[in-house]
Amino acid sequence: MKKTRVLYIILTIAILTIISTDLNASTQNDNKEVKESQNTQSTTPMAENNAPLEQPAVKNLGNGRFQIGSIIIDEDKKEVTIPGHLNMLEGPIEFIACTRGGMKAYESVLEMDTDAMSFNLSMILLGLDPKNGKPAAYHFDPIPPQGDIVEISIQWDTENGKKSILVQDIIHDMNTGKTLPTDQWVYTGSIFLDNGSYLAEEAGVLIGFVHDPASIIESSFSGKFPAYGTYVVNRNHLLSIGDQIMMIIKPVESKDAAN
């Protein structure tokens, strides 16, 4: 039964890819004037590649557990775990996590041991619905993105045992001296472009917090973003580049659904 469910989800992704291509082509045209007025440009040059995207392989580990590369999906615990490491300590940041060798590594706190397609599929297997996702229209879009809510934490080994924090706590706001004031994290799913490419894969982005359309998960922070360079790595936690971490992502039931 669970194997059938996995095959169904993969087929659904293929269908959503086709639908999203048409919808996002329209969205990009609608937002063209907005992007120009914001004096922004695409986060990454888009490759002219119309070849269909290859779906990641899913391995059934039994007992409600599945594996995609280094990612483990546990249906019983309702969580996804992904290994990674601390990628940077100095300089401005705009993303929580990038893909393995991702283009946006220079602005990403963590580099995860996965690619964007595998990460996105794991979110769907976790039960998140791409149809609920509404990514940012452009970089620094003041309108909060929408989607199913998730909680993200990271843990790592210390001399005194494992330490765990919410992922927003690794971001330091130099203006306020506090951590990132995110309301919550939402699964947007990123977007497929009119040439069939997946923006998250092109940009090498997994989780952002400045409302970038490439992000698969984004902060739903509402308000005006401060100047570039305001957000840096909180050095009260991980201390050395290369420190290994485990990221845990869990769905959060919305208050509306609970009522």
Backbone torsions as a table, in degrees:
resi	resn	phi	psi	omega
1	MET	NA	-45.6	-179.0
2	LYS	-67.9	-34.2	176.8
3	LYS	-63.8	-40.9	177.4
4	THR	-62.0	-39.0	179.3
5	ARG	-63.4	-41.9	178.9
6	VAL	-62.2	-44.4	179.3
7	LEU	-62.8	-38.7	178.7
8	TYR	-63.6	-42.3	-179.6
9	ILE	-63.7	-43.4	180.0
10	ILE	-62.2	-40.1	177.1
11	LEU	-64.1	-39.7	178.5
12	THR	-61.1	-40.8	179.3
13	ILE	-60.9	-42.5	-179.5
14	ALA	-61.7	-41.3	179.3
15	ILE	-67.4	-43.8	179.5
16	LEU	-63.1	-31.3	178.1
17	THR	-61.3	-43.4	-179.8
18	ILE	-66.5	-45.1	180.0
19	ILE	-63.7	-45.2	-177.7
20	SER	-63.4	-33.3	179.1
21	THR	-59.0	-46.2	-179.7
22	ASP	-68.4	-44.9	-177.4
23	LEU	-65.4	-42.0	-176.6
24	ASN	-74.9	-26.8	174.2
25	ALA	-63.0	-41.6	177.4
26	SER	-66.5	-43.0	-179.9
27	THR	-60.7	-41.9	-179.2
28	GLN	-63.0	-38.3	178.8
29	ASN	-67.6	-40.8	-179.3
30	ASP	-64.0	-33.3	-175.8
31	ASN	-93.9	3.4	-175.9
32	LYS	-59.6	-45.6	-178.4
33	GLU	-67.9	-35.3	179.4
34	VAL	-64.4	-44.1	-179.7
35	LYS	-61.6	-41.5	-178.7
36	GLU	-66.4	-38.1	-179.2
37	SER	-68.0	-27.1	177.5
38	GLN	-86.2	-0.3	180.0
39	ASN	54.2	41.6	178.4
40	THR	-110.1	167.9	175.9
41	GLN	-140.5	171.6	-177.5
42	SER	-57.0	145.0	-178.7
43	THR	-67.6	-20.5	-179.2
44	THR	-157.3	144.3	174.3
45	PRO	-64.0	132.0	-175.7
46	MET	-87.4	126.8	-179.9
47	ALA	-70.0	141.3	177.1
48	GLU	-82.7	79.1	-176.5
49	ASN	-132.6	109.3	-178.6
50	ASN	-98.5	8.1	179.3
51	ALA	-68.7	141.7	179.4
52	PRO	-62.9	142.9	-179.6
53	LEU	-74.5	134.1	-179.8
54	GLU	-79.3	129.7	-179.4
55	GLN	-77.2	138.1	179.3
56	PRO	-63.6	150.4	178.2
57	ALA	-78.2	136.7	178.9
58	VAL	-111.5	125.5	179.6
59	LYS	-107.0	126.9	178.8
60	ASN	-85.3	113.9	-179.4
61	LEU	-89.8	-6.2	-178.2
62	GLY	87.3	163.1	178.5
63	ASN	56.0	36.6	176.6
64	GLY	76.1	17.3	-179.0
65	ARG	-115.5	137.5	179.6
66	PHE	-130.4	155.7	-179.5
67	GLN	-130.7	134.3	173.5
68	ILE	-127.8	101.8	-174.4
69	GLY	62.4	-118.8	178.5
70	SER	-93.6	-1.9	-177.4
71	ILE	-87.6	136.6	175.1
72	ILE	-115.8	127.5	176.1
73	ILE	-108.7	123.5	-179.6
74	ASP	-115.7	107.1	-177.1
75	GLU	-68.6	-34.5	-178.7
76	ASP	-69.7	-43.1	177.8
77	LYS	-79.9	-12.9	-176.9
78	LYS	55.6	55.7	179.9
79	GLU	-152.2	155.6	174.0
80	VAL	-119.5	135.4	176.8
81	THR	-119.4	135.3	-178.8
82	ILE	-135.2	126.5	176.9
83	PRO	-78.6	153.7	177.7
84	GLY	-167.9	-165.9	179.2
85	HIS	-151.2	161.2	175.6
86	LEU	-67.1	125.0	-172.3
87	ASN	-98.3	-30.3	-176.7
88	MET	-155.3	157.1	177.2
89	LEU	-126.0	-25.1	-176.4
90	GLU	-114.0	149.0	173.2
91	GLY	97.2	165.0	-179.4
92	PRO	-68.5	147.7	179.7
93	ILE	-128.5	150.6	177.5
94	GLU	-134.2	-7.8	-177.8
95	PHE	-133.1	142.3	174.4
96	ILE	-72.4	-47.0	-173.6
97	ALA	-145.7	141.4	175.2
98	CYS	-116.2	171.8	176.9
99	THR	-76.8	171.3	175.9
100	ARG	-62.1	115.4	-178.1
101	GLY	70.1	22.1	-175.1
102	GLY	-66.7	150.0	-176.7
103	MET	-60.9	-31.8	-177.6
104	LYS	-90.0	20.0	-179.7
105	ALA	-59.2	-30.3	-177.1
106	TYR	-69.8	-9.2	177.0
107	GLU	-125.5	17.4	-174.6
108	SER	-116.5	131.3	-179.6
109	VAL	-67.3	-43.9	-175.3
110	LEU	-117.8	145.2	170.6
111	GLU	-114.5	121.5	-175.7
112	MET	-97.8	151.9	-177.1
113	ASP	-86.1	64.9	-180.0
114	THR	-164.5	171.1	173.1
115	ASP	-108.6	171.0	-173.6
116	ALA	-68.7	-40.7	-179.4
117	MET	-62.9	-42.6	179.3
118	SER	-65.5	-41.7	178.9
119	PHE	-61.8	-45.2	-179.3
120	ASN	-63.5	-42.5	179.1
121	LEU	-63.1	-37.9	179.1
122	SER	-64.6	-34.0	177.8
123	MET	-66.7	-37.6	179.2
124	ILE	-70.1	-40.7	176.6
125	LEU	-64.5	-26.2	176.9
126	LEU	-71.9	-16.0	178.4
127	GLY	109.6	4.7	178.3
128	LEU	-78.4	143.9	-173.0
129	ASP	-107.3	114.8	179.0
130	PRO	-59.8	-26.4	-178.6
131	LYS	-67.2	-19.9	177.7
132	ASN	-86.0	-9.1	-175.2
133	GLY	-81.6	137.1	173.6
134	LYS	-135.2	95.8	-177.3
135	PRO	-67.1	166.7	174.0
136	ALA	-61.1	148.3	-179.7
137	ALA	-76.7	-28.8	-179.2
138	TYR	-161.7	169.2	-179.5
139	HIS	-60.8	130.5	-177.1
140	PHE	66.9	25.9	175.6
141	ASP	-58.4	122.9	-178.6
142	PRO	-70.5	-17.7	179.2
143	ILE	-80.4	122.9	-177.4
144	PRO	-62.5	136.1	174.5
145	PRO	-66.5	163.0	-177.6
146	GLN	-124.9	159.1	177.5
147	GLY	158.0	177.5	177.1
148	ASP	-61.5	140.0	-174.8
149	ILE	-84.1	139.9	177.0
150	VAL	-133.0	157.7	170.8
151	GLU	-109.6	133.8	-178.3
152	ILE	-123.2	127.5	176.1
153	SER	-132.8	162.1	174.4
154	ILE	-130.6	149.8	176.8
155	GLN	-137.9	154.1	179.9
156	TRP	-154.2	163.7	-178.4
157	ASP	-85.0	138.7	173.5
158	THR	-129.6	175.9	177.9
159	GLU	-62.7	-24.5	-178.5
160	ASN	-102.8	18.2	-179.1
161	GLY	106.3	-168.1	-177.9
162	LYS	-75.7	141.9	174.7
163	LYS	-118.8	140.9	-178.4
164	SER	-135.0	137.6	177.0
165	ILE	-140.1	158.3	170.0
166	LEU	-69.5	145.5	-170.9
167	VAL	-64.7	-28.2	179.5
168	GLN	-66.2	-18.5	-179.1
169	ASP	-74.6	-8.0	177.0
170	ILE	-90.0	0.7	178.1
171	ILE	-105.2	129.7	-180.0
172	HIS	-114.2	127.7	177.5
173	ASP	-91.9	112.6	-176.5
174	MET	-68.4	-22.9	179.4
175	ASN	-75.1	-41.4	-174.6
176	THR	-101.7	-19.6	-175.1
177	GLY	75.7	12.3	-178.6
178	LYS	-113.4	175.9	176.9
179	THR	-82.1	174.6	-175.3
180	LEU	-58.2	126.1	-176.5
181	PRO	-86.5	53.3	-178.4
182	THR	-77.5	141.3	175.6
183	ASP	-72.6	-49.3	178.9
184	GLN	-169.2	169.3	178.0
185	TRP	-105.0	138.3	-178.5
186	VAL	-127.8	145.5	178.1
187	TYR	-87.7	107.4	178.6
188	THR	-93.4	-27.8	-179.5
189	GLY	86.2	-2.1	-174.0
190	SER	61.6	-162.1	-179.0
191	ILE	-138.7	154.6	171.1
192	PHE	-99.0	134.4	-177.4
193	LEU	-86.2	168.7	-175.6
194	ASP	-68.1	-13.7	175.9
195	ASN	-93.3	5.7	176.4
196	GLY	92.1	-6.4	-178.9
197	SER	-81.9	155.0	-178.2
198	TYR	-98.2	118.7	-172.1
199	LEU	-60.3	-38.9	179.6
200	ALA	-61.4	-38.6	178.5
201	GLU	-70.7	-40.2	179.7
202	GLU	-62.2	-43.2	-177.2
203	ALA	-87.5	-13.5	-178.2
204	GLY	69.5	38.3	-173.9
205	VAL	-115.5	139.3	174.0
206	LEU	-115.3	-57.7	-175.1
207	ILE	-129.6	123.7	179.5
208	GLY	-120.9	174.9	176.8
209	PHE	-142.7	8.2	177.3
210	VAL	-114.0	24.2	177.4
211	HIS	61.7	67.9	177.3
212	ASP	-108.6	133.3	-177.4
213	PRO	-63.8	-18.0	-179.5
214	ALA	-75.0	-25.4	-174.3
215	SER	-64.2	138.7	174.7
216	ILE	-82.2	-35.0	171.6
217	ILE	-124.5	137.5	-177.9
218	GLU	-135.1	159.0	171.4
219	SER	-74.9	141.6	176.9
220	SER	-96.1	22.3	176.9
221	PHE	-49.5	132.7	177.6
222	SER	-115.9	130.5	-178.9
223	GLY	139.1	-179.5	-177.9
224	LYS	-84.2	133.0	179.0
225	PHE	-78.6	141.0	178.1
226	PRO	-73.2	178.2	-177.4
227	ALA	-63.1	151.8	177.7
228	TYR	-57.5	134.4	-178.9
229	GLY	100.9	-6.2	179.9
230	THR	-69.5	-37.2	-178.0
231	TYR	-93.9	128.4	178.4
232	VAL	-135.3	175.1	-179.9
233	VAL	-73.8	133.5	174.7
234	ASN	-76.5	111.0	-173.3
235	ARG	-87.5	13.6	177.1
236	ASN	-83.8	-2.2	-175.9
237	HIS	-119.6	-101.2	178.5
238	LEU	-66.5	139.1	-171.1
239	LEU	-113.3	-24.1	-173.1
240	SER	-129.0	134.4	175.4
241	ILE	-59.6	132.6	-177.2
242	GLY	100.5	-11.1	176.6
243	ASP	-55.7	129.7	-177.0
244	GLN	-79.7	138.9	177.8
245	ILE	-134.3	162.8	170.6
246	MET	-122.0	126.4	177.8
247	MET	-96.0	135.9	178.2
248	ILE	-121.1	125.9	-179.9
249	ILE	-120.1	128.2	-179.6
250	LYS	-129.6	142.6	175.2
251	PRO	-72.1	148.9	178.4
252	VAL	-120.3	126.8	179.2
253	GLU	-71.4	127.5	-179.7
254	SER	-69.5	156.5	179.5
255	LYS	-63.6	-35.0	-179.5
256	ASP	-64.4	-42.1	-178.9
257	ALA	-68.7	-34.5	-179.1
258	ALA	-67.5	-31.2	179.7
259	ASN	-85.6	NA	NA
